[in-house]
Amino acid sequence: MDNRPIGVFDSGVGGLTALREIKALLPHEDIVYFGDTGRLPYGSKSRDTIIRFAQQIIRFLLSKDVKILVAACGTISSTLPAAVSENLPVPYFGVVEPAAQAACALSQNERIGVIATKTSIRNNAYGRAIHTIRPKARVFGCACPLLVPLVEDNHIAGDDPIARMIVSYYLENLRPHDIDTLILGCTHYPMLYDIINETLDYSVTLVDPGRETARCVQTFLTMHGMLSAREERGKCSYYMTDSAEDFCSVASIFLSDDIRKDARQIDITESEGKEPS
């Protein structure tokens, strides 16, 4: 057994959808969450910048003695090179492969849609992962750069006119392709699940990367004897690079919980995070 915490990170609050699923499946695990809210969005940044930011975050989480790292961010998962992720001192999970595996298992007509950030679509990481499993599948990607700031600004209510308009605008690009499965390729997007589902007339199966990744983490920790031995519920610590108050306000909607006592803004540097003076 292994009582060390699970490390989860994202460019902002979107990774909380993955954290929520991990908590539900593994309630006795401690979790350290890092949201780089001061430098988001990642989806429009260069590959080198994303890699540099991700490596800074990974170093910080490793300083917290985590036993596993979860990149709960489609952009990081599709950008961080295997040369980095495969040489870390602890196991690493991204959200691309678990989502691709689920989509391939669910699709009946092999026409799979992916909505994600510009960087993720440009990298075609989801497409490559899907074709590894189902070579004949057709993948239709659509970059949705406005959805991350939409979620970060709390425009997620089912009747929010701004959210409905923007989601409809993007999904219109996928309608001609007769997809039967859609990967929500950024962990922010499940917060818009109901709006996306309604916009697609409930006719397309939606894949939540955070949920699928949480299942993979549960399986891995179980198979490798790395589950926590504690009987009480695990604790969560939250770190962010911008206002803790703003983060907690949005996080309370994601998690249905008040996390203010467990959240701290930090100044992340090359190898450690320091609380602002």
Residue pairs with C-beta under 8 A, 6 or more apart in sequence:
1 225
1 226
1 227
1 228
1 229
2 67
2 221
2 225
2 226
2 227
2 228
3 30
3 228
3 229
3 230
4 30
4 65
4 66
4 67
5 29
5 30
5 31
5 32
5 64
5 65
5 66
5 67
5 234
5 237
6 22
6 26
6 29
6 30
6 31
6 32
6 66
6 67
6 68
6 70
6 217
7 31
7 32
7 34
7 61
7 62
7 64
7 66
7 68
7 69
7 70
7 90
8 15
8 18
8 19
8 22
8 31
8 32
8 33
8 34
8 70
8 72
9 15
9 33
9 34
9 35
9 36
9 54
9 57
9 58
9 61
9 69
9 70
9 71
9 72
9 73
9 76
10 16
10 18
10 33
10 34
10 35
10 36
10 71
10 72
10 73
10 76
10 187
11 35
11 36
11 37
11 39
11 40
11 41
11 42
11 43
11 73
11 75
11 76
11 148
12 35
12 36
12 37
12 40
12 41
12 148
12 152
12 188
13 35
13 37
13 151
13 152
13 188
13 247
13 250
13 251
13 254
14 72
14 73
14 148
14 151
14 186
14 187
14 188
14 189
14 191
15 33
15 35
15 70
15 72
15 73
15 187
15 210
16 33
16 35
16 72
16 187
16 251
16 254
16 255
17 72
17 187
17 188
17 190
17 191
17 208
17 210
17 211
17 254
18 70
18 72
18 95
18 187
18 209
18 210
18 211
18 213
18 214
19 31
19 33
19 72
19 210
19 236
19 255
20 210
20 254
20 255
21 208
21 210
21 211
21 213
21 214
21 215
22 29
22 31
22 70
22 214
22 217
22 218
23 29
23 31
23 234
23 236
24 214
25 214
25 215
25 217
25 218
26 214
26 217
26 218
26 221
26 227
26 228
26 234
27 233
27 234
28 227
28 228
28 230
28 231
28 232
28 233
28 234
29 221
29 227
29 228
29 234
30 228
30 234
30 235
30 236
30 237
31 234
31 235
31 236
31 237
32 61
32 64
32 66
32 236
32 237
32 239
33 236
33 237
33 238
33 239
34 57
34 60
34 61
34 238
34 239
34 240
35 238
35 239
35 240
35 241
35 247
36 42
36 53
36 57
36 240
36 241
36 268
37 152
37 240
37 241
37 242
37 243
37 246
37 247
38 240
38 241
38 242
39 53
39 241
40 148
40 152
41 117
41 145
41 148
41 149
42 50
42 53
42 73
42 75
42 76
42 117
42 119
43 75
43 116
43 117
43 118
43 119
43 120
43 143
43 145
43 148
43 186
44 117
44 118
44 119
44 145
45 53
45 119
47 79
47 119
50 75
50 76
50 79
50 80
50 119
51 79
51 80
51 81
51 84
54 71
54 76
54 79
54 80
54 84
55 84
56 268
56 269
56 270
56 271
57 268
58 69
58 88
59 270
59 271
59 272
60 239
60 266
60 268
60 271
60 272
60 273
61 69
62 69
62 88
62 89
62 90
63 271
63 272
63 273
64 237
66 90
67 90
67 91
67 226
68 90
68 91
68 92
68 93
68 217
68 220
68 221
68 226
69 88
69 90
69 91
69 92
69 93
70 92
70 93
70 94
70 213
70 217
71 77
71 80
71 92
71 93
71 94
71 95
72 95
72 187
72 210
72 213
73 95
73 186
73 187
74 95
74 96
74 116
74 117
74 120
74 126
74 185
74 186
74 187
74 209
75 116
75 117
75 119
75 120
75 186
76 94
77 94
77 95
77 96
77 125
78 94
78 96
78 116
78 119
78 120
78 123
78 125
78 126
79 119
79 120
79 123
79 125
80 94
85 92
85 94
86 92
91 220
91 224
93 213
93 216
93 217
93 220
94 213
95 187
95 209
95 210
95 212
95 213
96 125
96 126
96 129
96 185
96 209
97 129
97 216
98 209
98 212
98 213
98 215
98 216
99 126
99 129
99 183
99 185
99 207
99 208
99 209
99 212
99 213
100 126
100 129
100 130
100 132
100 133
100 183
101 129
101 133
101 212
102 207
102 212
103 112
103 130
103 181
103 183
103 207
104 112
104 130
104 133
104 134
104 137
106 181
106 205
106 207
107 134
107 137
107 180
107 181
107 205
108 180
109 178
109 180
110 134
110 136
110 137
110 138
111 137
111 138
111 140
111 177
111 178
111 179
111 180
111 181
112 130
112 137
112 138
112 139
112 140
112 179
112 180
112 181
112 182
112 183
113 139
113 140
113 141
113 142
113 174
113 177
113 179
113 181
113 182
113 183
113 204
114 120
114 121
114 126
114 127
114 139
114 140
114 141
114 142
114 182
114 183
114 185
115 141
115 142
115 143
115 144
115 147
115 170
115 171
115 174
115 182
115 183
115 184
115 185
115 186
115 189
116 126
116 141
116 142
116 143
116 144
116 183
116 185
116 186
117 143
117 144
117 145
117 148
117 185
117 186
118 143
118 145
120 126
120 143
120 185
120 186
121 141
121 142
121 143
121 185
122 143
124 141
126 139
126 141
126 183
126 185
127 139
127 141
130 137
130 139
131 137
131 139
138 177
140 174
140 177
140 179
142 170
142 171
142 173
142 174
144 170
144 186
144 189
146 166
146 170
147 166
147 167
147 170
147 186
147 188
147 189
147 192
148 186
148 188
150 156
150 162
150 163
150 166
150 192
151 188
151 189
151 191
151 192
151 250
152 188
152 250
154 249
154 250
154 253
155 162
155 163
156 163
156 191
156 192
156 253
157 163
158 194
158 195
158 198
160 195
163 192
163 195
164 195
164 199
167 192
167 195
167 196
167 199
168 199
171 196
171 199
171 200
174 182
179 204
180 203
180 204
180 205
181 204
181 205
181 206
181 207
182 196
182 200
182 204
182 205
182 206
182 207
183 207
183 209
184 190
184 193
184 196
184 206
184 207
184 208
184 209
185 209
186 209
187 209
187 210
189 196
190 208
190 210
190 211
191 253
191 254
193 206
193 208
196 206
197 204
197 206
220 226
221 227
228 234
235 262
236 259
236 262
237 262
237 264
238 247
238 248
238 251
238 259
238 262
238 263
238 264
239 263
239 264
239 265
239 266
239 273
240 247
240 263
240 264
240 265
240 266
241 265
241 266
241 267
241 268
242 265
243 265
244 260
244 263
244 264
244 265
245 260
247 263
247 265
248 258
248 259
248 260
248 263
251 257
251 259
251 263
252 258
252 259
264 275
265 275
265 276
266 273
266 274
266 275
266 276
267 273
267 274
267 275
267 276
